Amino acid sequence: SYDILLKYEKEGSDRIIVINCDTNSGAGGARNIGLDMATGEYIGFVDSDDFVQKDMFECLLKKAVSRNYDIVDSPFYITKSDSLRPPIDDSLCDRTLSPGQRELLILSDGYIFSKLFKASVLKENSIRFRPHVKLEDADFLLKAVLHSDLFGNIHEPKYVYDNAGDEDTWSVKKAASKEFDHILSLLEEYGNILKTDEAAALCQTAIKAAILHFYRAGIACCLSDTNSEVSSEMSRADLIRLIKLKNAKNRIFLKGYDNPYFQEVADEVTIKLMKQIDELKM
């Protein structure tokens, strides 16, 4: 792969830079190096197992500079489900967003690879990726959305999200303890954003709903499924992880599942389970 990259760099030295890293810092660390090297007005990201239409960035950039947008989005094709994911909704584009509209944007969109980001917004707000973890793009996008004012979109799909292959190549095993660590890290980072980022204050209901989603995902890593009940037959390791997860959530905000965004998607059985875990003690 490295030799192929060097060939591309030689053929397109005016637009391709190959960076050979001494250490593997994960996708987040690699993207941070790219952010440090980038000199353009806008920045985009492509995952290594996906591909884009040849004119994707040309189309996005043309749209971006037409009104000096902070973020421009495009639809993308999902290979596994043979479906299209729409871009940011038209109702949230080309306008000053109310707090409620920004919350809808936070909850409805979670992908960085279909977008262009204004480089100055990322730099001025120190928006970076967490290295050495998976799910590193969720909090990056949250911070970018919180600190962007004008959103735009195009309607022609330009990105192909290729997830139809072997799951081992693109997804963390649900039962793996490492996924729990990644989810816990993301939950804690969202809590940090909620507490320290002034822009988050007006969108805290949506951010708390996202935290509850991560909480539920962390629970699923410890139980066979989200409808399971906590029992005395659980392993001590899973019990410790559940308590660690509960404590992390409670440090952000205490008990309560009346969040309107979360209640739209969570059933009574799931909420009952979460309340049961709230009572766990060693």
C-alpha positions, 0 to 999 in steps of 0.5 A, spaced: 500 500 500 505 504 501 509 503 495 502 505 491 501 511 495 508 513 493 506 512 486 500 517 486 504 522 490 509 522 485 504 523 479 500 528 483 505 532 487 501 538 487 495 535 490 497 529 494 501 528 500 503 521 503 505 521 511 508 515 513 507 515 521 512 512 526 506 510 530 499 508 529 494 513 533 488 510 530 483 514 525 483 520 530 490 520 530 491 520 523 486 525 522 489 530 527 496 529 523 492 531 516 488 537 520 495 539 522 498 539 515 492 541 511 492 548 508 486 549 504 479 553 506 475 547 507 477 540 509 474 533 508 475 526 510 474 519 507 474 512 510 479 508 507 474 502 505 469 507 502 470 511 495 467 517 492 465 520 486 470 523 482 467 530 482 465 529 490 469 535 493 469 539 486 461 539 487 461 540 495 467 546 494 463 549 489 457 549 494 461 551 500 464 557 497 457 560 494 455 562 501 461 561 505 458 555 508 461 552 515 459 545 513 456 542 507 453 535 506 451 530 501 447 524 500 451 517 500 450 510 498 450 505 503 452 498 500 449 493 505 442 496 505 442 498 498 440 505 500 441 512 500 442 516 506 439 523 505 444 530 507 442 535 512 435 536 511 433 542 507 429 546 513 436 546 517 440 549 511 441 556 509 438 559 515 440 561 522 438 555 526 434 556 533 436 552 539 431 547 537 433 546 530 440 545 532 438 540 537 435 536 531 441 537 527 445 534 532 440 528 533 439 526 526 446 526 523 452 523 525 457 522 519 463 526 517 465 523 511 459 526 507 461 533 508 466 539 507 468 543 514 470 550 514 478 549 516 477 556 520 471 553 524 475 547 526 482 551 528 478 557 532 475 552 536 480 547 537 476 541 534 480 535 534 479 527 534 480 523 540 486 518 538 487 511 540 479 510 540 473 508 535 467 512 535 472 518 535 468 522 529 461 523 534 464 528 538 468 531 533 462 532 529 458 535 535 463 540 536 463 542 529 455 543 529 455 547 535 460 552 533 458 552 525 452 557 523 451 556 516 449 549 513 448 547 506 447 541 502 447 538 495 442 533 493 446 528 488 449 522 492 457 523 491 460 518 497 459 510 497 459 507 504 462 500 503 459 496 509 457 490 505 464 486 506 466 481 512 464 484 518 471 483 522 474 488 517 469 494 519 465 493 525 467 492 532 465 485 535 459 487 540 461 483 545 468 485 545 470 489 552 474 494 547 467 496 544 465 498 551 471 502 553 470 506 546 463 507 548 465 509 555 470 514 553 465 517 548 460 518 553 465 521 558 467 526 552 460 528 551 459 529 558 465 534 558 463 537 552 456 538 556 460 541 562 465 545 559 463 548 552 458 554 552 455 553 546 452 546 548 448 549 553 442 551 548 443 544 546 443 540 552 437 536 551 439 533 545 446 532 548 443 528 554 439 524 549 445 522 545 449 520 552 443 516 554 444 512 547 451 511 549 449 509 556 444 504 552 449 501 547 454 500 553 449 496 557 448 492 551 456 490 551 455 487 558 448 483 557 446 478 551 441 483 549 438 490 551 432 486 554 436 482 558 435 483 566 441 484 571 441 477 575 446 474 580 448 470 574 452 475 571 459 475 571 463 480 576 467 483 570 460 485 567 457 487 573 463 492 574 463 494 567 455 496 568 457 500 575 462 503 571 458 505 566 452 508 571 457 512 575 460 515 568 453 517 566 451 519 573 457 524 574 454 528 568 447 528 570 443 523 575 437 519 574 431 520 570 429 518 563 424 523 561 428 526 556 423 527 550 428 525 544 430 519 548 423 517 549 421 517 542 426 511 541 427 508 547 421 502 549 419 501 556 423 495 557 429 498 555 428 504 560 426 499 566 433 496 565 436 502 565 433 504 572 435 497 574 442 498 573 442 505 576 440 501 583 446 497 582 452 496 588 458 492 589 
